[in-house]
Amino acid sequence: MKTEKSYRINPGEKVEFNNRVDYCVGTGRMGLALQREYFEQLKLVQKYIGFKHIRGHGLFHDDMAIYRESFNWRTGETTHIEHCFTYLDLVMDSYREVGLKPFLELGFMPGRLASSQNRVFVWGGHTCPPKDYKLWNDLVKDTLRHLIERYGADEAVTYPIEVWNEPNLPGFWEKADMEAYFKLFDETFAAVKEVDPRFKVGGPAVCGGSDELWISKFMDHCEEKNLAIDFVTRHHYTTEQPDRQGHYVYQELMDPEAGFANLKTTRDIIDSHERYKGLPIHITEFNTSYSPDNPIHDTNQNAAFLCHQLSRLGDVNESYSYWTFGDIFEEVGVPFAPFHGGFGLVANGCIPKPTFWSFKFFKDLIGGDCVHRSDDAVIVKDGDVYKGVVWNSSRKREGRELSLEFDLPAEGELCLITKSVDEECCNPLKLWHDMGEPRSLSEEQKELLKSAAYPLVRSERLTASGEAKLCFDVPEFGIRYFELRPAPLTPDRGFDYNRAIRKD
């Protein structure tokens, strides 16, 4: 089955496209940033993509050791409450080393400050209100003051602050108690603004299902309390209910239009409140599946599907943070194999997955004026250079090949460079499967898998007289990145390319 489409781009044409692919990326809990493999994966992502912010759970989890209580072990009484920033400094410094600012998610509750044993994940994040709001507020304020002291106020206030994570789920917030969350938000908002009113603060960081109700009630609450919130946050996942098999879950992809329509409801709810009309929306988590053990994350299908998402998520959202940059991640336990369906753009062993290149390609589009956007392509013009991404996305395997033809205004001698990511030329998952699915990779196996994880690069010369015709045959779940740029020949004296390759 083959689908053919043709597009003509007219001189001076401009199309709306809000490309914020590099604003933020997600991470496993903050304490994992102390591991070597975590940092190696992060350096790889920053080298090729270069995100601006990083957001994850566990800032106040016990493994970060920020909240500390000293005891008289004979009486059991607390003698001192202190805040220790040793690990926080190490993590923040490592982020700064690779050009990242934190998008601070305030949570989860330190064990000694928790009001109950409501927990989430195998690492036991406490997800409940504090036993004492004064102690919680002091923790928040001292942490922000420490960041100001260490990095300067003008720098620290550029770190967006989100209050909690997915309080509309009982696992992430005890009993999914809306009123209790609103109290947490009010207390925390006031504490943050007391430190420096320039800090940007938002919430409620809800996931799908009850998102419309929660966002509506949250906006009503903010209006009632006269809170000058700076932004609204929510999450966005695009798969149906999971079917578990062994260590893994499998889920069907949702209709993407349903997901975009759901996102639009958040915009509409906010804009229905005159005071908050136009308030920025940050999607602080998004992916296809919300399960960290779904093999779809490692596939070319995921990469192509995400290209379509990246082409449209900026329509009503200020940012959208992919969950996550790497596979050092332990919410359901340490994985058994290098390819295990982890959220990351990078598999353990620093092996880029196909979706890594979706983000790299869209990052390369930043800076140009969009001249074409459709359900299967985005093209920008940056000076006299055209850059584009085309993809062949579908919810299920249908055997569809996509043939795209573009007529672009162009003149003179040109060079067309294409980078291909598809199941034949950039598919480390297939190679790993053909190798026997080894759970523990040797250095030789890692290097082999890395070599299969990079796009296939091709080039050709074109001559245009007013118009250049570009044709791309994109296999199912495939992606093509291209650049078309002026390239007049400037040969060295005596060099003859055709003679060198024995063409003449």
N, C-alpha and C positions, 0 to 999 in steps of 0.2 A: 504494500500500500504506500503510495507516494502522494504527498501534498505539495503543490506548487503555488508560490506566491510571488508577486512582483510589486515593487515599490519604486516610485520616482520621487527624488528629493529635489525641490526647486531652489534656485539661488536665493540666498537670504532667508530661507525658511527657518523658523524657530519653534520648538515644541516644549511645553512645560515638562520638566523632569527634575525632581528634587532628590539628588543623590547624596545621601548622608551615610553611606555604607561604612565609613571609617570612624564614626563618632564614638562608638562604644562596643566592647566585646565582653562576653561573660567568662567567668572562671569558676572552678570548683572552690570550696571554702578557702578563706584567706590563708589559713595555716599551711595549706599545701604548697604555698609559694616558697616555702623554705627548702623544698626538695630540688635536687639538681635537674632531674628530668623535666620537671615543671618549667624551670627557668630556661632550659634549652629549647623546649617547644615554644615558649613565649618569645624568645629571641628570633626564632625562625619566622614566626607569624609577623613580628614587628619588622623584620628585614624586608619581607615581601609585600606586606599589606600596610602596616603602620596605623594601628588604631590610636585614638586620642585618649580614651578612657577605658577603664576596666571595672567591672562590677560583679560581685559575688557575695555569697553568704558568709556568716561566721566571724564577722569583725569582733564580736564580743563573746564568741565561743571560748570554752575553757582552754583549748589548745593554744590560743593566742595570749592567754595569761594576763590580760589587762586588768580585770577586776580581781582583787586579792583581799582575802580576809585572814587575819591572824587570830589564833585562839589560845586561850588558856586551856590546855588539854585536861587539866584536872577538873575544872568547873564547866568546860564546854562553852564558856562565854567568849564572844568576839571582843578582842582587845584593840585591834586596829583594822581599818579599811583603807586600802591603798590602791593606786592604779599604776601598773607597771607597763611601760611602753617599749621594752627591749625588742620583742618580736615585731611589734608594729613598725618600729624604725627600720628593721631589716627588710620587711616586706615593702614598705613604701619606698625605701631607697632603691630596691631592685626594680620596682616599677618605673621610677624616675630614670634609672639607667637606660631603659629601653624606650623612653619617651612617652610614658603613660601617666595620666592622672587618675586617681580613684573616683569612681561614681559610688559614693559611700552608702551602702545599705546598712542601716542601723539595726542590728540583730545578730544572732539570736540572744536569748537571755543568759547571762552567766549562771552557772549552776547554783552558786551560793546566793544569788539574787532572785532566783526563780520562785514563783509562788506555788508551783505544782511540778509534777513529774511528766507533764505533757511534753513528748519529744518526737523528733522526726529524724529519719535516716539512721543508718547503722552507726554513725558517729555521734548520735544522741544530742542533736541540737535542741535546747530547751525552747519551747514555743508557747510561752504563757506570759501574762503580765508580770511585772516585778512585784516582789513582796513589799517593796517600799519605793514609792515614786521619787522621794527625795534622793535616795541612793542611785536610782536610775538616772535622774536628771544630772546629778553630780558626775556620774560616769560619762554621760554624753558631753557635758560641758568641758570636763577635764581633757577628754580625748581631743576635742576640737581645739582647745587652747594649746595643747601640746603640738598639734600640727601647725598651728599659727607660729608658735615659738620656734619650731624646727625649720619651717619652710617659708615663713613670712606670711603676713595676713593677706597681702594682695594675691599670693599664690593659693593659699588654703581656701579662700572663698570661691575659687573657681572649681572646687570639688562639689558637684551636685550631691544632695543628700536625700535619700529615700527612706521613709519610715516603714520598716519591716518588709515582709515578703509573703504574698498570697494569704492574707488573713481571712479570706473567704473560704479557706479549706481548714477543717478542724485539726488536721495534722500540723499545719503551720501556725495556727493560732487557736488556742484552747476553745473548743465548742464553736469555732467560727463566730465568736461573739462580736457583733458589729459595734455595739455600744462600748464594749471594753476596748476595742481597737480605736474608736474615736477618742477615748480618754488618753490612750497611749499617744496618739497623734498630737492631740492638743498639748499635752505635757512636753512632748519632745520638740514640737514646733517652737514653743515658747523658750525652751532651753537653748535651742540652736540660735534663735534670733537674739537672745540675750548675749551670747558670746560675740556675735557680729551680725547685724541685720542684713549684711550683703550676702550671706550664705543663701543659696537657692534650695528650697525644701519642698518636697512633694510626696505623694502617695496616690492611691492606697495599694499599688502593686498587685492588683488582683489578676487571677487567671480566668479562663473562660468558664462558662456555665452560669454563674451568678454574677457575671461582670456588669451587666446592665443595671441590675438592682443595686449593687454595691457602689458603682460610680455615681449613680443618681443620688443615692442617700448620702454619699460622701460630699458631693457638691452642695446638697441641701444643708448638710451639717456645717460646712465651711462658710456658707453664706450666713447661716444663723449665728455662728460664733464670730463673724466678721474677721475671718482669717485670710490674710493676703498671701495665699499659697502661690508658689512660683511655677509649678507644673503639675501634671497628673501623670501617673504611671500605671501601666497594665502589661499583661503578657499575651503572647500570640503563638499558638501551636495549631498545626493543620493536619492532624490525624484522627481517625476514629478510635473506638475502644480497643484496647490491646488484647491479644490472644497469646497466652504464655506457653512456652515450650522450653523446658529445661531452664537454662540460665538466661533465656532470651524471650523477648516479646515481639510480635509482628502486628502491624497495624496498617490499615488501608489509608491512603491519602484522602483528605477531604476535597470537595470542590473548592478551588481557591477563591472563586467569586463569593462564596458564602463567608469565607474568612475576611475578605476585604469589606464586605457589607457589615460584618460584625464590628470591625474597626471603625467604620463610619458612624456607628451608633454612639461610640464614645465621644467622637467629635461633636455630634449633634446634641448629646446630653450636656456637654460642657458649654456649648454655644447657646443653649437655651437659658443659661444664667447670664444675664447682661454683664454683670461684673467680671465674669471669667471668660467671656467670649474671646476666642483666639488664643487661650492659654495653651502653652506648648504641651504636647503629649509625648512622653518617652516610653517606647516599648522596651522595657528593661530585660526582657527575655523573649526570644523567638527561635523557632526551629520547626522542622516538620513534626517529628514525634517528641513527646514530653518524657519519654522513657530513656534512661541512659544505657539501655541494653537492647536497643532496637537496631538490627543490622542495616536498616535503610540508611542510617547516617553515614555509612561507609561506601555508599554506592554512587554511581554516576546519575542514577535517577534523582537522588537527593540534590545533586549539584545543579541539574537542569531545572528542577522544580524551584530551587532557591533563586535561580536567576530571574524567574518570573516574579517572585516575591520582591526581590531587590529592585526591580523595575518600577514597583508601585507603592512600596511601603512608605515612601516619603510624601505621598500625596496628602495625607492628613496627620502625619506624625513627624515630630521634630527629630527623633532618632529611633533606631531599632538595633538592639544589642543581641548579636547571635550568641546562643547558649550552646557551646562554649568554645574557647580558642583551642583547648587541648584535652587529651584523654586522661590526664592525671586527675582522677575524679572518683569519689568513694561513696556516693549517696546510697547505693545498694550493695556496696562492698568493693573490694579490689578485684578488677576483672581477671578472668582466667586466660585470656588470649589477647594478642596485640590488636586484632580486628574483632571487636566484641559489640559493635553498635554504639560506641560511646558518642557523646555529643560533639566531640572536638573536631576542629578543622584539621588537626594533626593527630595521627595515631601514635601510640607509644613506640619509641624507637625513632622519633622525629621524622615520621613518614607522612608527607602531605596526602590528604584525601582529596578526591575530586572537588568537593565543595570548597576547599581551600582556594582553588583557582577561580571559582565563581566570585569570591570576594576580591581576589587580586585583580581580576579583569574589570570589575565594577570600580575598584579604586582607581584604576588607570583611566577611567572615563572622567574623573573629577577634573574640573578646570575648563572643560569645553562647553560650548553651547549645543544643546540637544537639537538635532535636526530631524530625528525620527524616533518614535517610540510606538511599539505595537506589542502584541501578546507573545512575540517570538524574537524581538530585536530591540536594541537601543543603539543609536548612533549619535556621536557628538562631533562637532568640528572645533578643533583647537588651533586657531591660526589657520594655516594652510594644510593641516593634517586632519584626516578623518580617523576616528577610533570607534569601534563598535563591538558589541557582543550579540551573538545570535544563538538561539538554543532551541532544542526540540524536547519539550516537556509534556508529560502526560501522567495521569494518576495510576494507570496500569499499563503493562506491556501490551502493545497492540501491533507491533511490527511496522510502525509508520516511519517512513523516511520523509524528511522535509527539505524541499528545494526552494531557496530564497534567491531572488534576483533584485539588485538595487542599481538604479541609475543615479549617479552622483555628479554634480557639477565639478568638473576638473579640467585641467589643461596641462599639456606638456608631458615630460618623462616622469614616470611614477614608479614607486616600489610598493608592492602589496605584501605585507607580512601577515601570516595567519598562525594562530596557536590553537591546536585541537585538543580537546579533552572529551574522550568518549570511551566506550567499553573496549575498544581495540588498542588505543594508544596511550591512555592514562588511566589505568585501572589496577592499582596495587592489590585490591581485594581479590581479583581473579587470579593474579599471580600467586598470592598467598594460598588460595584454595588449591591451585594446581600443584603447589609445592607440598601439599599434604596437610595444610592448616597447622603448621608448627606453633605450639603455644609459647615456646621459649626460643627467641631468634638469636642465631649466632651473628657475629659482626658481618660475616660474609652475606648472610641472608638479609640483614638490614640494608646493606648497601645495594643489593640486587633489587629489593623492594623500592628503595628510594629512586633507583634509576628508572623504574616503571611508573613513578608517581609524578612525572613532569610532562608538560604538554609537548606534542609534536609540533615543531616549528617548520613552516614552509615559506618560500618567498618566490615572487615572480616580478618581472618588469612589465609595465604597461605604458602605452602612449595614448594620451587622451586629447581630443580636439573639442573641447566644450563639455564633454561628458565621459565618465568612466562607468563601465558596466561591470559589477561584481556579482559573482554567482557562488553560492555556498550550498553544498549538499551535506545536510546534517543528519547523521543517523539517530535513531531513537535514543533518547537520554544524552545526546551529544551537545557540546558547546563549541562555538568557534569565536575566538577573539581576533580582530583584525585591525591593522593600521595601514592607511593609504597615505603616503607622503611624497612630496616632490623629491626626485632623485636623479638630477642630470648627471650624466657620466663625466667624471673628471679623471681619466686614466693617466697613469704615469707614462713618461716617454718610453715608447717601445713596448708597452704592455698590451697584449691582444688576448682578451678573455677567450674568444671563440677558438683562437689558435691554441691557447693553453689547454683547453679541454678537448682538442682534436675534433671540434665541430665542423671546421672548414678544411 
